[in-house]
Amino acid sequence: MAFRRRTKSYPLFSQEFVIHNHADIGFCLVLCVLIGLMFEVTAKTAFLFILPQYNVSVPTADSETVHYHYGPKDLVTILFYIFITIILHAVVQEYILDKISKRLHLSKVKHSKFNESGQLVVFHLSSVVWCFYVVVTEGYLTNPRSLWEDYPHVYLPFQVKFFYLCQLAYWLHALPELYFQKVRKEEIPRQLQYICLYLVHIAGAYLLNLSRLGLILLLLQYSTEFLFHMARLFYFADENNEKLFNAWAAVFGVTRLFILTLAVLAIGFGLARIENQAFDPEKGNFNTLLCRLCVLLLVCAAQAWLMWRFIHSQLRHWREYWNEQSAKRRVPAAPRLPARPIKRESGYHENGVVKAENGTSPRTKKLKSP
């Protein structure tokens, strides 16, 4: 982890050394790039890592604005921000999540899920705020027709392109983090599923010039995921706190409906009515019937899979709940032990003296003299 004080040392470049110092190694690489900005010889190469490439001046009514399109050099910029994300991941883990988890005293399984949800809460919250700001300033919310009008959207504003590069960098950094965080083998397939799902959708929207629609869909998806992981953090703090899970369950289905509606409206109807329908990768035009069907099929399949997993998990939780309730009802009450009869001497008591049944006092035994 970055800036962590360690008392134990590991052999140089060993497996444990890389795992425990991967953020420090990434920080050194980032520092080398930043130092390159100070020299004229290396400044041009350093800017290749830091700033988005392929800027184009687009004339407007008043003046010229700078827009960007994608290209192979974006991979270099994404690589640089992968290391930035690794450093930020380590800082959040070291200074926030580790301190909270020590107070909660969680088990190994819950500790792993707590770290996962904690990281995703920070990422989803920052992404929702950033994405909402971009969508509002670019006017995509006030003008829904802009999602498909003037397609292909080859030239992107700086904040839109930079947002997509950072999103790709984050989800690509999540792949080596599975190794660095020593995630359990049982958890790796589940995490790989949603990492690859995000990468495919974000890269698809970026490369197919559907960036405007992708921003709206990401805003909806990230809002739901933020609510889910926040509910899981509250559950780890107090297992009786499940109110946020109920709110997430209600929002989840509505979000799926909105995503499907927007995708069908923008791709199925909006792009289908545009006159420019030709497959021209050089100009960034993928508005053909086959491409539209493939994109719609991918979006619908992903939403159907997420909905199926949601219904399956809800049914499993309800089944476990009812089994617990029925088990509590079937537990028999503890059997009462029979009362032990009290042995009493023959006769009855009167003024503390035992009387015989005929009313006479019992004869006292005489002690034999020695």
C-alpha positions as CSV (number, residue, x, y, z in Angstrom):
1,M,0.0,0.0,0.0
2,A,1.1,3.6,-0.6
3,F,3.0,5.3,2.2
4,R,2.6,2.5,4.6
5,R,5.1,1.9,7.4
6,R,6.2,-1.7,7.4
7,T,8.3,-3.6,9.9
8,K,8.6,-6.7,7.8
9,S,10.8,-6.8,4.6
10,Y,10.5,-9.1,1.6
11,P,13.0,-10.2,-1.0
12,L,13.3,-7.7,-3.8
13,F,10.9,-8.3,-6.7
14,S,9.5,-11.4,-5.0
15,Q,5.7,-12.1,-5.1
16,E,5.1,-10.7,-1.6
17,F,7.2,-7.7,-2.4
18,V,5.2,-6.8,-5.4
19,I,1.9,-7.4,-3.6
20,H,2.7,-5.2,-0.6
21,N,4.5,-2.5,-2.6
22,H,2.5,-2.3,-5.9
23,A,1.1,1.1,-5.1
24,D,4.6,2.5,-4.2
25,I,5.9,1.1,-7.5
26,G,3.1,2.8,-9.4
27,F,3.7,6.0,-7.6
28,C,7.4,5.9,-8.7
29,L,6.3,5.4,-12.3
30,V,3.8,8.3,-12.1
31,L,6.5,10.5,-10.5
32,C,8.9,9.7,-13.4
33,V,6.3,10.9,-15.9
34,L,5.6,14.1,-14.0
35,I,9.3,14.8,-13.7
36,G,9.5,14.4,-17.5
37,L,7.3,17.5,-17.8
38,M,10.1,19.6,-16.4
39,F,12.5,19.0,-19.4
40,E,11.8,20.1,-22.9
41,V,13.2,16.9,-24.4
42,T,10.8,14.7,-22.6
43,A,7.8,17.0,-22.2
44,K,6.2,16.0,-25.4
45,T,6.3,12.3,-24.4
46,A,5.1,13.1,-20.9
47,F,2.1,15.0,-22.3
48,L,1.2,11.9,-24.3
49,F,0.6,10.0,-21.0
50,I,-1.2,12.8,-19.1
51,L,-3.5,14.6,-21.6
52,P,-6.0,13.1,-24.1
53,Q,-4.7,13.0,-27.6
54,Y,-6.3,13.7,-31.1
55,N,-7.5,17.2,-30.5
56,V,-9.3,19.0,-33.4
57,S,-10.4,22.6,-33.7
58,V,-14.0,22.8,-34.6
59,P,-15.3,26.2,-35.9
60,T,-18.5,27.5,-34.2
61,A,-20.6,30.6,-34.7
62,D,-18.5,32.7,-32.3
63,S,-15.1,31.1,-32.2
64,E,-13.4,27.7,-32.4
65,T,-13.7,25.0,-29.8
66,V,-11.3,22.1,-29.3
67,H,-12.8,18.6,-29.5
68,Y,-11.2,15.1,-29.4
69,H,-11.7,11.8,-31.1
70,Y,-10.3,8.4,-30.2
71,G,-7.2,6.6,-31.5
72,P,-4.4,4.1,-30.6
73,K,-2.6,6.7,-28.4
74,D,-5.5,6.6,-26.0
75,L,-4.0,3.3,-24.7
76,V,-1.0,5.2,-23.4
77,T,-3.1,7.7,-21.5
78,I,-5.3,4.9,-20.1
79,L,-2.1,3.1,-18.9
80,F,-1.0,6.2,-17.0
81,Y,-4.3,6.6,-15.3
82,I,-4.4,2.9,-14.4
83,F,-1.4,3.6,-12.2
84,I,-3.1,6.7,-10.8
85,T,-6.1,4.6,-9.9
86,I,-4.0,1.9,-8.2
87,I,-2.5,4.7,-6.0
88,L,-5.9,6.1,-5.1
89,H,-7.2,2.6,-4.4
90,A,-4.3,2.0,-2.0
91,V,-4.9,5.3,-0.2
92,V,-8.6,4.6,0.3
93,Q,-7.8,1.1,1.5
94,E,-5.1,2.3,3.9
95,Y,-6.5,5.4,5.4
96,I,-10.3,4.7,5.4
97,L,-11.3,1.1,5.0
98,D,-8.7,-0.6,7.1
99,K,-9.4,1.8,10.1
100,I,-13.1,1.1,9.9
101,S,-12.8,-2.6,9.5
102,K,-10.6,-2.9,12.6
103,R,-13.4,-1.5,14.7
104,L,-16.0,-3.8,13.2
105,H,-14.1,-7.1,13.9
106,L,-15.4,-8.8,10.7
107,S,-14.7,-12.3,9.6
108,K,-12.5,-13.0,6.6
109,V,-15.5,-13.4,4.2
110,K,-17.2,-10.2,5.4
111,H,-13.9,-8.4,5.5
112,S,-13.3,-9.1,1.8
113,K,-16.8,-8.0,0.9
114,F,-16.5,-4.9,3.1
115,N,-13.3,-3.8,1.2
116,E,-15.0,-4.5,-2.1
117,S,-18.1,-2.4,-1.3
118,G,-16.0,0.3,0.3
119,Q,-13.9,0.8,-2.8
120,L,-17.0,0.7,-5.1
121,V,-18.9,3.2,-2.9
122,V,-16.1,5.8,-3.3
123,F,-15.9,5.1,-7.1
124,H,-19.6,5.1,-7.8
125,L,-20.2,8.2,-5.8
126,S,-17.5,10.2,-7.6
127,S,-18.6,8.8,-11.0
128,V,-22.2,9.7,-10.4
129,V,-21.3,13.3,-9.4
130,W,-18.9,13.6,-12.3
131,C,-21.2,12.0,-14.9
132,F,-24.2,14.1,-13.7
133,Y,-22.1,17.3,-14.1
134,V,-21.0,16.3,-17.6
135,V,-24.6,15.4,-18.7
136,V,-26.0,18.7,-17.4
137,T,-23.3,21.0,-18.8
138,E,-23.4,19.3,-22.2
139,G,-27.3,19.6,-22.3
140,Y,-28.0,15.9,-22.8
141,L,-30.7,15.8,-20.1
142,T,-32.6,18.8,-21.4
143,N,-32.5,17.7,-25.0
144,P,-33.0,13.9,-25.3
145,R,-32.9,14.1,-29.1
146,S,-29.2,14.9,-28.9
147,L,-28.6,11.2,-27.9
148,W,-29.1,10.2,-31.6
149,E,-29.1,13.5,-33.6
150,D,-26.0,14.4,-35.6
151,Y,-24.7,10.8,-35.4
152,P,-21.9,9.8,-35.5
153,H,-20.6,11.8,-32.5
154,V,-17.0,11.5,-33.5
155,Y,-15.8,14.7,-31.9
156,L,-16.1,14.7,-28.1
157,P,-15.6,17.6,-25.6
158,F,-12.6,17.3,-23.4
159,Q,-14.6,16.4,-20.3
160,V,-16.5,13.6,-22.1
161,K,-13.4,12.0,-23.5
162,F,-11.5,12.3,-20.2
163,F,-14.4,10.7,-18.4
164,Y,-14.4,7.7,-20.7
165,L,-10.6,7.3,-20.4
166,C,-10.8,7.3,-16.6
167,Q,-13.7,4.8,-16.6
168,L,-11.7,2.4,-18.8
169,A,-8.6,2.9,-16.6
170,Y,-10.6,2.1,-13.4
171,W,-12.1,-1.1,-14.6
172,L,-8.8,-2.2,-16.2
173,H,-7.0,-1.6,-12.9
174,A,-9.6,-3.8,-11.2
175,L,-8.1,-6.9,-13.0
176,P,-4.6,-6.8,-11.4
177,E,-6.2,-5.7,-8.1
178,L,-7.7,-9.2,-7.8
179,Y,-4.2,-10.4,-7.5
180,F,-2.9,-7.6,-5.3
181,Q,-5.8,-7.8,-2.9
182,K,-5.5,-11.6,-2.7
183,V,-9.2,-12.1,-3.5
184,R,-10.5,-15.6,-2.6
185,K,-10.8,-18.0,-5.5
186,E,-14.6,-18.3,-4.9
187,E,-15.0,-14.6,-5.4
188,I,-12.9,-14.2,-8.6
189,P,-15.5,-15.4,-11.1
190,R,-18.2,-13.2,-9.8
191,Q,-16.0,-10.1,-9.8
192,L,-14.7,-10.9,-13.3
193,Q,-18.2,-11.0,-14.6
194,Y,-19.1,-7.5,-13.7
195,I,-15.7,-6.1,-14.5
196,C,-15.9,-7.5,-18.0
197,L,-19.5,-6.4,-18.3
198,Y,-18.5,-2.8,-17.6
199,L,-15.5,-2.9,-19.9
200,V,-17.5,-4.2,-22.8
201,H,-20.3,-1.6,-22.4
202,I,-18.0,1.4,-21.8
203,A,-15.6,0.5,-24.6
204,G,-18.5,-0.3,-26.9
205,A,-20.1,3.1,-26.3
206,Y,-16.7,4.9,-26.8
207,L,-15.7,3.1,-29.9
208,L,-19.1,3.0,-31.6
209,N,-19.5,6.8,-31.0
210,L,-22.5,6.3,-28.7
211,S,-20.9,8.3,-25.9
212,R,-23.9,10.5,-25.2
213,L,-26.2,7.5,-24.7
214,G,-23.5,5.7,-22.7
215,L,-23.2,8.6,-20.2
216,I,-27.0,8.5,-19.4
217,L,-26.9,4.7,-19.0
218,L,-23.8,4.8,-16.8
219,L,-25.5,7.5,-14.6
220,L,-28.5,5.3,-14.0
221,Q,-26.4,2.1,-13.4
222,Y,-23.9,3.8,-11.1
223,S,-26.7,5.3,-9.0
224,T,-28.2,1.9,-8.4
225,E,-24.8,0.3,-7.6
226,F,-23.9,3.0,-5.2
227,L,-27.1,2.4,-3.3
228,F,-26.5,-1.4,-3.2
229,H,-22.9,-1.1,-1.9
230,M,-23.9,1.5,0.6
231,A,-26.6,-0.8,1.9
232,R,-24.1,-3.6,2.3
233,L,-21.7,-1.4,4.3
234,F,-24.5,-0.5,6.7
235,Y,-25.4,-4.1,7.0
236,F,-21.8,-5.0,7.9
237,A,-21.9,-2.3,10.6
238,D,-25.3,-3.5,11.9
239,E,-26.9,-6.8,10.7
240,N,-30.3,-5.6,11.7
241,N,-30.1,-2.6,9.3
242,E,-31.7,-3.8,6.0
243,K,-33.8,-0.7,5.1
244,L,-31.4,0.4,2.4
245,F,-31.6,-3.1,0.8
246,N,-35.4,-2.6,0.5
247,A,-34.8,0.8,-1.2
248,W,-32.2,-0.7,-3.5
249,A,-34.6,-3.6,-4.5
250,A,-37.3,-1.0,-5.5
251,V,-34.8,1.2,-7.4
252,F,-33.2,-1.8,-9.2
253,G,-36.2,-2.8,-11.2
254,V,-37.1,0.7,-12.2
255,T,-33.5,1.3,-13.3
256,R,-33.6,-1.8,-15.6
257,L,-36.8,-0.4,-17.1
258,F,-35.3,3.0,-17.8
259,I,-32.2,1.6,-19.3
260,L,-34.1,-0.7,-21.7
261,T,-36.5,2.2,-22.7
262,L,-33.7,4.6,-23.4
263,A,-31.7,2.0,-25.4
264,V,-34.7,1.1,-27.5
265,L,-35.7,4.7,-28.0
266,A,-32.2,5.9,-29.0
267,I,-30.9,2.9,-31.0
268,G,-34.1,1.3,-32.2
269,F,-36.0,4.4,-33.2
270,G,-33.7,7.4,-33.2
271,L,-30.8,6.0,-35.2
272,A,-33.1,4.1,-37.5
273,R,-34.7,7.4,-38.7
274,I,-31.4,9.1,-39.5
275,E,-30.7,9.3,-43.3
276,N,-27.0,8.6,-42.9
277,Q,-27.2,4.8,-42.5
278,A,-23.9,3.3,-43.8
279,F,-21.0,1.3,-42.4
280,D,-18.0,3.6,-42.6
281,P,-15.4,2.9,-39.8
282,E,-13.1,5.7,-41.1
283,K,-15.8,8.3,-40.5
284,G,-17.0,6.5,-37.3
285,N,-20.4,5.6,-38.7
286,F,-21.8,2.3,-37.6
287,N,-25.4,3.1,-38.1
288,T,-26.5,-0.1,-39.9
289,L,-29.3,-2.5,-39.1
290,L,-26.9,-5.3,-38.1
291,C,-24.9,-3.0,-35.7
292,R,-28.1,-1.6,-34.2
293,L,-29.4,-5.1,-33.6
294,C,-26.1,-6.3,-32.0
295,V,-26.0,-3.3,-29.7
296,L,-29.6,-3.7,-28.6
297,L,-29.2,-7.5,-28.2
298,L,-26.1,-6.9,-25.9
299,V,-27.9,-4.3,-23.8
300,C,-31.1,-6.4,-23.5
301,A,-29.1,-9.5,-22.7
302,A,-27.1,-7.8,-20.0
303,Q,-30.2,-6.3,-18.4
304,A,-32.0,-9.6,-18.5
305,W,-29.1,-11.4,-16.9
306,L,-28.9,-8.8,-14.1
307,M,-32.6,-9.0,-13.5
308,W,-32.5,-12.8,-13.4
309,R,-29.6,-12.7,-10.8
310,F,-31.6,-10.2,-8.8
311,I,-34.8,-12.3,-8.8
312,H,-32.8,-15.4,-8.0
313,S,-31.0,-13.8,-5.0
314,Q,-34.3,-12.3,-3.7
315,L,-36.0,-15.7,-3.8
316,R,-33.1,-17.3,-2.0
317,H,-33.2,-14.7,0.7
318,W,-36.9,-15.1,1.2
319,R,-36.6,-18.9,1.3
320,E,-33.9,-18.6,4.0
321,Y,-36.0,-16.2,5.9
322,W,-39.1,-18.4,5.9
323,N,-37.0,-21.4,6.8
324,E,-35.7,-19.6,9.8
325,Q,-39.2,-18.5,10.9
326,S,-40.6,-22.0,10.5
327,A,-37.7,-23.5,12.4
328,K,-38.4,-21.2,15.3
329,R,-42.0,-22.2,15.4
330,R,-41.2,-25.9,15.4
331,V,-38.8,-25.8,18.3
332,P,-40.7,-27.6,21.2
333,A,-40.9,-26.1,24.6
334,A,-38.5,-27.5,27.3
335,P,-40.2,-30.5,29.1
336,R,-41.2,-29.9,32.7
337,L,-39.6,-32.2,35.2
338,P,-42.0,-34.1,37.5
339,A,-42.2,-32.8,41.0
340,R,-40.3,-35.0,43.5
341,P,-42.5,-36.3,46.4
342,I,-41.4,-35.0,49.8
343,K,-40.9,-37.8,52.3
344,R,-42.7,-37.0,55.5
345,E,-42.7,-38.9,58.7
346,S,-45.8,-40.9,59.6
347,G,-48.3,-38.9,61.6
348,Y,-48.6,-35.2,61.6
349,H,-47.0,-32.1,63.1
350,E,-48.5,-30.1,65.9
351,N,-46.6,-27.2,67.5
352,G,-43.4,-28.5,66.0
353,V,-43.8,-32.0,67.5
354,V,-44.6,-35.1,65.4
355,K,-47.8,-36.7,66.6
356,A,-48.8,-40.3,65.8
357,E,-51.9,-41.0,63.8
358,N,-53.8,-41.9,67.0
359,G,-53.0,-38.6,68.6
360,T,-50.3,-39.8,71.0
361,S,-46.7,-38.7,70.7
362,P,-44.2,-41.2,69.4
363,R,-42.1,-42.8,72.0
364,T,-38.6,-41.5,72.3
365,K,-35.8,-44.0,72.1
366,K,-33.9,-44.6,75.2
367,L,-30.1,-44.4,75.0
368,K,-28.3,-47.3,76.4
369,S,-25.8,-46.4,79.1
370,P,-22.3,-47.5,78.4
